[in-house]
Amino acid sequence: MAFPYTYNTSSTPEMLEGFPDFVNTKTVVIKPFTTEGNAEGFEHDVENNRFWSTEKWVCLIERLKNDGFFPIFIGLKKDLQDLPEQCQKKNIDFLDFTDRSIEETILVINNSNGCITTNSWEWNIAARCGLPTICVYLKNHFFLPVHVPQEPSPIWDNLYVETDTFSQEPESAYPIADVFNFITSHKKKPDVDYSIAMITYNDMDCIEDTLENVAPYIKKDFVVVDGGSTDGTLEVLKSHKDITLLENKWEDNFETQKNFALDATTQEWRLLIDADEQYEHLFWNQLSWHIAQAVADESDCVSVPRINIVDGLTQDMVERNGWKLSHFNWINYPDYQQRLYKRNCRYVGQTHERIVGAEKPTAIMGQHIIHRKSASRQERGLKREHDQYVLAAKDAKQKLDTSSNIVIHCVESLADDDRVKKLEDNIQFLVDNKNGFCHVLATPSHSDLTKEDEFINLLGDDNIIRFASIPELLYILEEVKPYIIHMQTDIEIESNIGNAIKKKSKHFIEKYLDGAPEDSLKFYKAIG
């Protein structure tokens, strides 16, 4: 059966009271909530942002009304909750076709101009009929492959799946209205060009799966830089005619290799994929939307959440590396990766490389990189990381004043916020009143480093430790052997990570200290 599909129904317009009121009107079908479901943990999901708030739905409907659309409610009446009452308070007219049979509901959908619903069967019908459709799918994203094509398809020109669980303020509905209006007006998703880049080096155990994942979504160019593979990887790459294959000797440096690949791409927007990764098909099929939204927001770097899975994972591996496991044994989820960016962005860092040059980064939610590997491949990577971490730790120690008692202040970021500004004032006081202490700042290299220059001016660049991962930080702490480690954060630290860090110093302060800077100094002296 060719797309778009036709869903026939024995229901006729005469069966629906009020049906003539909307057949000649620009209408949008709305179903905001479901009150029950058969997925395990449904009730828990309801309490944890499975659905938009009523206020957000009202904001969307009001915006659509201003754009000329007339809302029609479908589904079960109890699923509307208090949405009708809230719409009435805003003087928003609507038609109520709730509590109808499936056939009558299909008749309403077939005669509408579009559909915006939470995750339920109605959006599947609308999308497959070719109607402009938005599904607000905020939980259990791993079920999506059951509902949508895992390949390019015409349906992606009229279907958009919203997966952002973070933006809860009512006004965050406006971009969804913009998407709906775009699909309605253009009958397709945005037409955006992009390049894809990848580096390889002896990746025969995974390269075929990655190439199969990428191949359907090559838009302009797919640049692959091989570092001199000897295991058959190079021959596989040469057999794919849609690849721009370059060779550049692997010098154990991800920064150099990835920038070499990116420099060879042709488009303003580039997407990088590692050789042992795949992107979910939902991400690929909505990639043009992500770029279009970034352009609209004037963003130049988009982070993508990554699902890390190790087949044969052991508790020893988890504890040794300080990993945090999700309910599904995903490692360090959401593990955001900077992967979609404009040409002004480049990599720095030999092992856990990071993007520099981004002026306005952003992120997406609920659409993932899948990073699955065997235990043996993971161990090979960890061995390389171990060697690099040893060098990084020795380099960090060499730069520090080890004649003084070292106090390492660990922070989650250097964002321009009140907490960091207060920390800056504290550090200034502590530096001015050293009293035998050498103050050092440790921060994740992938975090927000907006205030980095201010702390460099305070401490000097040698006293700023930028770590790419918890294991790297542990190596540095083991080498430096600080007198005090002070976790300058209110974020709850996983017990296994906290215990590993605590063992690396004589004294450990696990929380941010409230009060004046003098109080911190007195405390340091007291425990000394």
C-alpha positions in Angstrom: 0.0 0.0 0.0 1.5 3.3 -1.1 1.9 6.3 1.1 -0.3 8.3 1.9 -2.6 5.6 3.2 -6.4 5.7 3.1 -8.3 4.7 6.3 -11.8 3.9 5.2 -14.7 4.1 7.7 -18.3 3.2 7.7 -19.1 6.3 9.7 -20.8 9.1 7.8 -21.0 12.8 8.5 -24.7 12.5 9.4 -23.7 10.4 12.5 -21.7 13.3 14.0 -23.6 16.2 15.4 -21.8 19.4 14.6 -19.8 17.8 11.8 -20.8 20.4 9.2 -19.5 23.1 11.4 -15.8 22.2 10.8 -15.5 20.5 7.4 -15.1 23.9 5.7 -12.9 25.3 8.5 -9.1 25.1 8.9 -9.0 22.7 11.8 -6.5 20.9 13.9 -7.2 17.8 15.9 -6.0 17.9 19.5 -5.5 15.1 22.1 -3.4 16.3 25.0 -3.3 13.4 27.5 -4.0 9.8 28.1 -5.2 8.6 31.5 -3.9 5.1 31.4 -1.5 2.9 29.5 -0.2 -0.6 29.3 3.5 0.3 29.3 5.4 -0.7 32.5 5.8 2.3 34.7 3.1 4.4 33.0 1.9 6.0 36.3 5.5 6.9 37.2 6.0 8.5 33.8 2.8 10.6 34.2 4.4 12.1 37.3 7.7 12.7 35.5 6.8 14.8 32.5 5.2 12.2 30.3 2.7 14.9 29.2 2.8 18.6 28.7 1.0 20.7 31.3 -2.5 22.0 30.6 -1.0 25.5 30.6 1.4 24.6 27.8 -1.5 23.0 25.7 -3.5 26.2 26.2 -0.6 28.3 25.0 -0.2 26.1 21.9 -4.0 26.2 21.1 -4.1 30.0 21.6 -1.2 30.4 19.2 -2.8 28.1 16.6 -6.1 30.0 16.9 -4.2 33.2 16.2 -2.8 31.5 13.1 -6.3 30.7 11.9 -6.7 27.1 13.1 -9.9 25.8 14.9 -9.2 23.2 17.6 -11.1 19.9 17.7 -10.8 17.7 20.8 -10.8 13.9 20.3 -10.1 10.8 22.5 -11.7 10.2 25.8 -13.4 13.2 27.5 -11.6 12.4 30.7 -8.3 12.6 28.8 -8.9 16.4 28.3 -8.7 17.0 32.1 -9.4 20.7 32.6 -8.2 21.8 29.2 -11.7 22.8 27.9 -12.3 24.9 31.0 -9.0 26.6 30.6 -9.7 27.3 26.9 -13.1 28.8 27.8 -11.4 31.2 30.2 -9.2 32.4 27.3 -12.3 32.7 25.1 -11.0 30.0 22.8 -13.8 28.2 20.9 -13.5 24.5 20.1 -15.4 21.5 19.0 -15.7 18.5 21.2 -15.6 15.1 19.4 -14.5 13.1 22.4 -15.9 9.7 23.5 -16.5 8.7 19.9 -16.0 5.3 18.3 -12.7 4.6 16.6 -14.5 4.8 13.2 -16.1 8.2 14.0 -12.7 9.5 15.3 -11.0 8.4 12.1 -13.7 10.3 10.1 -13.0 13.4 12.1 -9.2 13.0 11.5 -9.7 12.4 7.8 -11.6 15.6 7.5 -9.3 17.8 9.5 -6.3 19.9 8.4 -3.8 18.4 10.9 -3.3 16.6 14.1 -1.3 17.4 17.3 -1.6 14.7 20.0 0.3 13.0 22.8 1.6 9.5 22.1 -1.6 7.5 21.1 -3.0 5.8 18.1 -4.6 8.9 16.6 -1.3 10.5 15.5 -0.4 7.3 13.6 -3.6 7.5 11.6 -3.1 11.2 10.8 0.5 10.9 9.8 -0.1 7.9 7.5 -2.9 9.8 5.9 -0.4 12.5 4.9 -1.8 15.1 7.3 0.5 17.6 9.0 1.1 15.8 12.3 2.9 16.4 15.5 3.3 13.7 18.1 4.3 14.8 21.6 6.3 11.7 22.5 8.1 12.5 25.8 8.7 9.1 27.4 9.9 5.6 26.5 11.5 6.7 23.2 12.8 3.1 22.7 9.3 2.2 21.5 9.4 4.7 18.7 10.9 2.2 16.2 7.6 0.3 16.5 5.6 3.4 15.3 7.7 5.1 12.7 9.8 4.0 9.6 13.4 3.2 10.4 14.5 4.7 7.0 13.8 7.7 4.9 10.1 7.9 4.0 7.7 10.5 2.6 5.9 10.4 6.0 8.7 12.5 7.5 7.6 15.4 5.3 4.4 15.7 7.3 5.3 14.1 10.6 7.3 15.7 13.4 8.0 13.9 16.7 8.6 16.2 19.7 10.8 14.5 22.4 11.8 17.5 24.6 10.9 16.7 28.2 12.9 19.6 29.6 11.1 22.7 28.3 8.0 22.9 30.5 7.2 26.6 30.4 4.0 27.3 28.5 5.7 29.5 25.9 7.9 26.6 24.8 4.9 25.5 22.8 5.5 28.2 20.3 8.3 26.4 18.3 5.9 23.5 18.0 3.3 25.8 16.5 6.0 27.1 14.1 6.8 23.5 13.0 3.1 22.8 12.4 2.6 26.0 10.4 5.7 25.1 8.3 4.5 21.7 7.5 1.0 23.0 6.7 2.4 25.7 4.4 5.3 23.8 2.7 4.0 20.3 2.7 7.5 19.1 3.7 10.2 19.4 6.2 13.0 22.0 5.8 15.4 21.4 3.0 18.8 21.8 4.7 22.3 20.7 3.4 24.9 19.2 5.7 28.1 17.2 5.6 28.9 14.0 7.6 32.3 13.2 8.9 33.9 10.1 10.5 37.4 8.8 11.4 38.4 5.1 11.4 41.3 3.0 12.5 41.0 -0.8 12.6 37.2 -0.8 13.1 36.3 -3.9 11.2 34.2 -5.2 14.1 31.7 -2.4 13.7 32.2 -0.4 10.5 29.6 -2.2 8.4 26.8 -1.5 10.8 27.8 2.2 11.0 28.0 2.6 7.3 24.6 0.9 6.9 23.1 3.4 9.4 24.6 6.5 7.7 24.2 5.6 4.0 20.4 6.4 3.5 21.0 9.9 5.0 24.0 11.2 3.0 22.8 14.6 1.7 25.9 16.2 0.2 29.1 14.5 1.3 30.3 11.8 3.7 34.0 12.3 4.5 35.8 9.4 6.1 39.4 9.7 7.2 41.2 6.3 7.8 44.3 6.3 10.0 46.0 3.3 8.2 43.7 0.4 9.1 45.2 -3.1 8.6 42.2 -5.2 9.6 40.1 -4.8 6.5 38.4 -1.6 7.4 40.0 0.3 4.5 38.8 -2.3 2.0 35.3 -2.0 3.3 35.4 1.8 3.0 36.7 1.6 -0.6 33.8 -0.6 -1.6 31.3 2.3 -0.8 31.2 4.7 -3.7 29.2 7.4 -1.8 32.1 8.0 0.6 34.8 10.6 0.2 37.7 8.5 1.5 40.9 10.2 2.7 43.9 8.6 4.5 45.9 10.3 7.2 48.2 8.3 9.5 46.9 7.8 13.0 49.1 9.5 15.5 47.1 8.6 18.6 45.4 12.0 18.5 41.6 12.4 18.1 41.8 16.2 17.8 44.1 16.1 14.8 42.2 13.4 13.0 38.7 14.7 13.5 39.7 18.3 12.5 41.3 16.8 9.4 38.0 15.1 8.5 35.9 18.2 9.2 38.2 20.4 7.1 37.5 18.2 4.1 33.8 18.6 4.3 31.9 21.0 2.0 28.9 22.3 4.0 28.5 24.9 6.7 26.8 22.4 9.0 28.7 19.2 9.8 27.7 16.1 11.7 30.3 13.8 13.2 29.8 10.1 13.9 32.3 7.7 15.5 33.0 4.4 13.8 31.3 2.4 16.5 28.1 4.5 16.7 24.8 4.8 15.1 22.2 7.6 15.2 18.6 6.7 15.8 16.5 6.9 12.6 14.3 9.5 14.3 17.3 11.8 14.7 18.4 11.3 11.1 14.9 12.0 9.7 14.5 15.1 11.8 18.1 16.3 11.3 17.0 19.1 9.0 14.6 20.3 11.7 17.4 20.4 14.3 19.6 22.5 11.9 16.7 24.8 11.0 15.9 25.3 14.7 19.6 26.0 15.5 19.7 28.6 12.7 16.5 30.2 14.0 18.0 30.4 17.5 21.4 31.6 16.1 23.0 28.5 17.7 26.2 27.1 16.2 26.7 23.8 18.1 24.1 21.1 19.0 24.8 18.4 21.6 23.1 15.0 21.2 22.5 12.6 24.1 24.3 9.3 23.8 23.2 5.8 25.0 26.4 3.9 25.9 26.0 0.1 26.2 28.7 -2.4 26.8 27.9 -6.0 26.1 29.3 -8.2 28.9 29.5 -5.2 31.3 30.9 -6.2 34.8 30.6 -4.5 38.1 34.4 -4.2 38.2 34.4 -2.2 35.0 31.7 0.1 36.5 33.6 0.7 39.8 37.0 1.0 38.2 35.8 3.7 35.9 33.4 5.5 38.2 30.5 5.0 35.8 26.9 5.8 36.6 24.4 3.3 35.3 20.8 4.2 34.4 17.8 1.9 35.0 18.6 0.3 31.6 22.3 -0.1 32.3 23.1 2.8 30.0 26.5 4.2 31.0 26.6 7.9 32.2 23.3 8.7 30.4 22.6 11.2 28.9 26.3 11.7 28.1 25.8 14.6 25.8 28.1 14.8 22.8 28.8 17.9 20.7 28.3 16.5 17.2 26.3 18.9 15.0 28.1 22.2 14.5 29.0 25.0 12.1 32.4 25.5 10.5 33.6 27.9 13.3 33.7 24.9 15.7 36.8 22.7 16.1 38.1 20.0 18.3 40.8 20.2 21.0 42.0 17.4 23.2 44.1 14.3 22.4 41.8 11.7 24.0 38.5 13.1 25.2 38.3 15.9 22.7 35.9 18.8 23.0 34.6 21.5 20.8 35.9 25.0 21.0 34.8 28.1 19.1 31.0 27.6 19.7 29.4 30.9 20.6 25.9 29.7 21.3 25.6 26.0 22.0 22.3 24.2 22.4 21.1 20.6 22.9 18.3 18.2 21.9 16.5 15.6 24.0 15.1 12.2 23.4 16.9 11.5 20.1 20.1 9.6 20.5 23.5 8.4 19.4 23.6 4.6 20.0 27.1 3.6 21.2 27.2 -0.1 21.7 30.4 -2.1 21.9 31.7 -5.4 23.1 33.6 -5.7 26.4 36.8 -6.4 24.5 36.5 -3.3 22.4 35.7 -1.3 25.5 38.8 -2.6 27.3 41.0 -1.7 24.3 39.7 1.8 24.5 40.2 1.9 28.3 43.8 0.7 27.9 44.5 3.6 25.5 42.8 6.0 27.9 44.8 4.7 30.8 48.1 5.5 29.0 46.8 9.0 28.1 45.5 9.7 31.6 48.9 8.8 33.1 50.6 11.4 30.9 47.9 14.0 31.7 48.2 13.4 35.4 52.0 13.8 35.4 51.6 17.0 33.3 49.1 18.4 35.7 51.3 17.7 38.7 54.3 19.2 37.1 52.5 22.5 36.7 51.4 22.8 40.4 53.2 24.2 43.4 53.6 21.0 45.3 55.5 22.7 48.1 52.2 24.0 49.4 49.1 22.1 50.7 47.0 21.7 47.5 43.3 22.4 47.7 41.4 21.3 44.7 38.0 22.9 44.2 35.8 20.6 42.0 33.0 22.3 40.1 30.4 21.0 37.6 30.9 24.0 35.3 32.1 27.6 35.0 28.8 29.0 33.8 27.9 32.6 34.2 25.6 32.1 37.2 25.3 33.2 40.8 27.0 30.1 42.2 30.1 30.6 40.0 30.2 34.3 40.7 30.2 33.6 44.5 32.9 30.9 44.0 34.9 33.5 42.1 34.7 35.9 45.0 35.7 33.1 47.4 38.7 32.1 45.3 39.8 35.7 45.1 39.8 35.9 48.9 41.6 32.5 49.3 44.3 33.4 46.8 44.9 36.7 48.6 45.2 34.9 51.9 47.1 31.7 50.9 48.5 30.8 54.3 50.3 27.7 52.9 47.5 26.6 50.5 47.8 26.3 46.7 44.3 26.6 45.3 43.4 24.7 42.1 40.2 24.5 40.2 39.0 21.3 38.5 36.2 21.4 36.0 34.8 19.1 33.2 36.3 20.1 29.8 32.9 19.5 28.2 31.0 21.8 30.6 30.0 25.5 30.2 33.3 27.4 30.5 32.0 30.9 30.1 33.8 32.2 33.1 37.0 30.3 32.5 39.1 33.5 31.7 38.2 35.1 35.0 39.5 32.0 36.9 42.6 31.9 34.8 43.3 35.5 35.8 42.8 34.5 39.4 44.7 31.3 39.6 46.8 31.1 36.4 46.2 28.6 33.7 48.5 26.0 35.3 46.1 25.9 38.3 43.1 25.1 36.1 42.5 21.3 35.6 40.2 20.5 32.8 39.2 16.9 32.9 37.4 15.0 30.2 36.0 12.2 32.3 35.8 11.0 35.9 38.5 8.4 35.3 40.8 11.1 34.1 40.1 13.2 37.2 40.9 10.2 39.4 44.2 9.6 37.7 45.1 13.3 38.2 44.0 13.2 41.9 46.1 10.1 42.5 49.2 11.7 41.0 48.7 15.2 42.7 47.6 13.8 46.1 45.8 17.0 47.2 45.6 17.9 50.9 41.9 18.9 50.5 39.4 18.1 47.8 36.4 20.4 48.1 33.3 19.6 46.0 32.0 23.1 45.3 28.5 21.8 44.3 25.1 21.0 45.7 24.6 18.2 43.1 24.3 14.8 44.7 27.3 12.7 43.8 26.9 9.0 43.0 28.3 7.0 46.0 30.8 5.0 44.0 32.1 8.2 42.4 32.2 10.1 45.7 34.0 7.3 47.4 36.6 7.0 44.7 37.3 10.8 44.8 37.4 10.8 48.6 40.2 8.3 48.7 42.5 10.6 46.7 43.0 13.2 49.4 43.8 13.6 53.1 40.6 15.6 53.6 37.4 15.6 51.7 34.6 18.2 51.7 31.6 16.9 49.9 29.4 20.1 49.7 29.6 23.7 48.9 30.1 25.8 52.1 27.7 28.6 52.7 28.9 31.8 54.4 31.7 34.3 53.9 35.1 33.4 52.2 36.7 33.8 55.6 34.7 30.8 56.9 36.1 28.6 54.2 39.6 29.6 55.0 39.0 29.0 58.8 37.6 25.6 58.0 40.6 24.6 55.8 43.0 25.7 58.6 40.9 23.8 61.2 41.1 20.5 59.4 44.7 21.1 58.7 
